[in-house]
Amino acid sequence: MASRLANPLTIPAEDEFDLFDVMSALTDPVRRAIVVQLAEEPGRACSNTDYGVSKSALTRHWRILRESGLIRQEAQGNRHRNWLRREELDRRFPGLLALVLDESTHGSKSS
C-alpha cells in the first residue's frame, strides 16, 4: 500500500509565483494566522495548532499556502514541517510579506 505522502508536494518555483495567488491565499484570516505563526516559529508542524477549524479545513489552508508559494513544506515521517518562503517572496514581491506581517500583528490590535 502506498503512503499517503507518496505523491510529491506541489510547490511553485520562485519565478512561478503569481501575485494574485499569493494575495488570494492571504485573504483568509486563518491562513494569515498561520503565516504569522510561521514567521515567529519556522519549521512548525501542521498539527501543532488547530486554529479553531476542522482538521480537513486546516489541511486545505496548508495546501493553499503551499500551492501559492507562501510556504515550503517538507514531509518528515507522517508529519509536515513548514517554513515561510521569506527570501523568495521578498525577491519576487519586495515588501509584501513584511507589510502583511506588520498589518496582521499590529493592525488587529488597534481594532
CYANA upper distance limits for C-alpha pairs under 8 A (distance plus 0.5 A):
  2 ALA  CA      6 ALA  CA      6.79
  5 LEU  CA     75 ALA  CA      7.96
  5 LEU  CA     78 ASN  CA      8.27
  9 LEU  CA     73 GLN  CA      8.21
 10 THR  CA     66 ARG  CA      7.75
 10 THR  CA     67 GLU  CA      6.45
 11 ILE  CA     66 ARG  CA      6.46
 11 ILE  CA     67 GLU  CA      5.90
 11 ILE  CA     68 SER  CA      8.23
 11 ILE  CA     69 GLY  CA      6.75
 11 ILE  CA     72 ARG  CA      7.49
 12 PRO  CA     16 GLU  CA      6.22
 12 PRO  CA     17 PHE  CA      7.02
 12 PRO  CA     67 GLU  CA      6.96
 12 PRO  CA     68 SER  CA      7.69
 12 PRO  CA     69 GLY  CA      6.16
 13 ALA  CA     17 PHE  CA      7.34
 13 ALA  CA     69 GLY  CA      8.11
 14 GLU  CA     69 GLY  CA      8.04
 14 GLU  CA     88 GLU  CA      6.49
 14 GLU  CA     89 LEU  CA      8.09
 14 GLU  CA     92 ARG  CA      7.67
 15 ASP  CA     92 ARG  CA      8.09
 17 PHE  CA     21 ASP  CA      8.14
 17 PHE  CA     22 VAL  CA      7.97
 17 PHE  CA     68 SER  CA      7.35
 17 PHE  CA     69 GLY  CA      6.59
 17 PHE  CA     92 ARG  CA      8.08
 18 ASP  CA     22 VAL  CA      6.81
 18 ASP  CA     68 SER  CA      7.85
 19 LEU  CA     23 MET  CA      6.59
 19 LEU  CA     93 PHE  CA      8.17
 20 PHE  CA     24 SER  CA      6.33
 21 ASP  CA     25 ALA  CA      6.63
 21 ASP  CA     68 SER  CA      5.90
 22 VAL  CA     26 LEU  CA      6.89
 22 VAL  CA     65 LEU  CA      8.38
 22 VAL  CA     68 SER  CA      5.76
 22 VAL  CA     69 GLY  CA      7.44
 22 VAL  CA     70 LEU  CA      7.19
 23 MET  CA     27 THR  CA      6.93
 24 SER  CA     28 ASP  CA      8.32
 25 ALA  CA     31 ARG  CA      7.42
 25 ALA  CA     64 ILE  CA      6.79
 25 ALA  CA     65 LEU  CA      6.56
 25 ALA  CA     68 SER  CA      7.22
 26 LEU  CA     31 ARG  CA      6.65
 26 LEU  CA     32 ARG  CA      6.09
 27 THR  CA     31 ARG  CA      8.20
 27 THR  CA     32 ARG  CA      7.89
 28 ASP  CA     32 ARG  CA      6.81
 29 PRO  CA     33 ALA  CA      6.60
 30 VAL  CA     34 ILE  CA      6.81
 30 VAL  CA     51 TYR  CA      7.13
 30 VAL  CA     61 HIS  CA      8.06
 31 ARG  CA     35 VAL  CA      6.73
 31 ARG  CA     61 HIS  CA      6.57
 31 ARG  CA     62 TRP  CA      8.15
 31 ARG  CA     65 LEU  CA      7.65
 32 ARG  CA     36 VAL  CA      6.69
 32 ARG  CA    104 SER  CA      7.63
 33 ALA  CA     37 GLN  CA      6.63
 33 ALA  CA     51 TYR  CA      8.47
 33 ALA  CA    104 SER  CA      8.25
 34 ILE  CA     38 LEU  CA      6.62
 35 VAL  CA     39 ALA  CA      6.68
 35 VAL  CA     84 LEU  CA      7.57
 35 VAL  CA    101 LEU  CA      8.31
 36 VAL  CA     40 GLU  CA      6.94
 36 VAL  CA    101 LEU  CA      6.57
 36 VAL  CA    104 SER  CA      7.76
 36 VAL  CA    105 THR  CA      8.03
 37 GLN  CA     41 GLU  CA      6.40
 37 GLN  CA     42 PRO  CA      8.50
 38 LEU  CA     42 PRO  CA      5.45
 38 LEU  CA     43 GLY  CA      7.73
 38 LEU  CA     44 ARG  CA      7.02
 38 LEU  CA     82 ASN  CA      7.78
 38 LEU  CA     83 TRP  CA      6.68
 38 LEU  CA     84 LEU  CA      6.72
 39 ALA  CA     83 TRP  CA      8.38
 39 ALA  CA     84 LEU  CA      7.08
 42 PRO  CA     82 ASN  CA      7.23
 42 PRO  CA     83 TRP  CA      5.61
 42 PRO  CA     84 LEU  CA      7.57
 43 GLY  CA     81 ARG  CA      5.69
 43 GLY  CA     82 ASN  CA      5.28
 43 GLY  CA     83 TRP  CA      5.69
 44 ARG  CA     48 ASN  CA      7.81
 44 ARG  CA     81 ARG  CA      5.93
 44 ARG  CA     82 ASN  CA      5.89
 44 ARG  CA     83 TRP  CA      7.68
 45 ALA  CA     79 ARG  CA      7.21
 45 ALA  CA     80 HIS  CA      6.08
 45 ALA  CA     81 ARG  CA      4.89
 45 ALA  CA     82 ASN  CA      6.62
 46 CYS  CA     62 TRP  CA      8.08
 46 CYS  CA     79 ARG  CA      7.74
 46 CYS  CA     80 HIS  CA      6.47
 46 CYS  CA     81 ARG  CA      7.02
 46 CYS  CA     82 ASN  CA      7.67
 47 SER  CA     79 ARG  CA      8.31
 50 ASP  CA     54 SER  CA      7.78
 50 ASP  CA     55 LYS  CA      7.67
 50 ASP  CA     58 LEU  CA      7.63
 51 TYR  CA     58 LEU  CA      8.25
 53 VAL  CA     57 ALA  CA      6.65
 53 VAL  CA     58 LEU  CA      6.76
 54 SER  CA     58 LEU  CA      6.65
 55 LYS  CA     59 THR  CA      6.64
 56 SER  CA     60 ARG  CA      6.86
 57 ALA  CA     61 HIS  CA      6.84
 58 LEU  CA     62 TRP  CA      6.82
 59 THR  CA     63 ARG  CA      6.75
 60 ARG  CA     64 ILE  CA      6.69
 61 HIS  CA     65 LEU  CA      6.77
 62 TRP  CA     66 ARG  CA      6.65
 63 ARG  CA     67 GLU  CA      6.47
 64 ILE  CA     68 SER  CA      6.50
 65 LEU  CA     69 GLY  CA      6.95
 65 LEU  CA     70 LEU  CA      5.86
 65 LEU  CA     71 ILE  CA      6.36
 66 ARG  CA     70 LEU  CA      6.39
 66 ARG  CA     71 ILE  CA      5.40
 66 ARG  CA     72 ARG  CA      6.54
 66 ARG  CA     73 GLN  CA      7.46
 69 GLY  CA     85 ARG  CA      7.72
 70 LEU  CA     84 LEU  CA      6.43
 70 LEU  CA     85 ARG  CA      6.19
 70 LEU  CA     86 ARG  CA      8.32
 70 LEU  CA     89 LEU  CA      7.78
 71 ILE  CA     82 ASN  CA      7.00
 71 ILE  CA     83 TRP  CA      5.94
 71 ILE  CA     84 LEU  CA      4.88
 71 ILE  CA     85 ARG  CA      5.73
 72 ARG  CA     82 ASN  CA      6.16
 72 ARG  CA     83 TRP  CA      5.76
 72 ARG  CA     84 LEU  CA      6.78
 72 ARG  CA     85 ARG  CA      6.76
 73 GLN  CA     80 HIS  CA      6.51
 73 GLN  CA     81 ARG  CA      6.05
 73 GLN  CA     82 ASN  CA      5.08
 73 GLN  CA     83 TRP  CA      7.12
 74 GLU  CA     80 HIS  CA      5.90
 74 GLU  CA     81 ARG  CA      5.84
 74 GLU  CA     82 ASN  CA      7.11
 75 ALA  CA     79 ARG  CA      6.29
 75 ALA  CA     80 HIS  CA      4.98
 75 ALA  CA     81 ARG  CA      7.00
 76 GLN  CA     80 HIS  CA      6.37
 76 GLN  CA     81 ARG  CA      7.54
 85 ARG  CA     89 LEU  CA      6.54
 86 ARG  CA     90 ASP  CA      6.49
 86 ARG  CA     97 LEU  CA      7.77
 87 GLU  CA     91 ARG  CA      6.73
 88 GLU  CA     92 ARG  CA      6.68
 89 LEU  CA     93 PHE  CA      6.07
 89 LEU  CA     94 PRO  CA      7.58
 89 LEU  CA     96 LEU  CA      8.21
 89 LEU  CA     97 LEU  CA      7.53
 90 ASP  CA     94 PRO  CA      4.93
 90 ASP  CA     95 GLY  CA      6.67
 90 ASP  CA     96 LEU  CA      7.58
 90 ASP  CA     97 LEU  CA      7.45
 93 PHE  CA     97 LEU  CA      8.47
 95 GLY  CA     99 LEU  CA      6.58
 96 LEU  CA    100 VAL  CA      6.74
 97 LEU  CA    101 LEU  CA      6.56
 98 ALA  CA    102 ASP  CA      6.47
 99 LEU  CA    103 GLU  CA      6.49
100 VAL  CA    104 SER  CA      6.40
101 LEU  CA    105 THR  CA      6.57
102 ASP  CA    106 HIS  CA      6.23
102 ASP  CA    107 GLY  CA      7.70
103 GLU  CA    107 GLY  CA      5.02
103 GLU  CA    108 SER  CA      7.60
104 SER  CA    108 SER  CA      6.47
105 THR  CA    109 LYS  CA      7.54
106 HIS  CA    110 SER  CA      7.31
107 GLY  CA    111 SER  CA      7.48
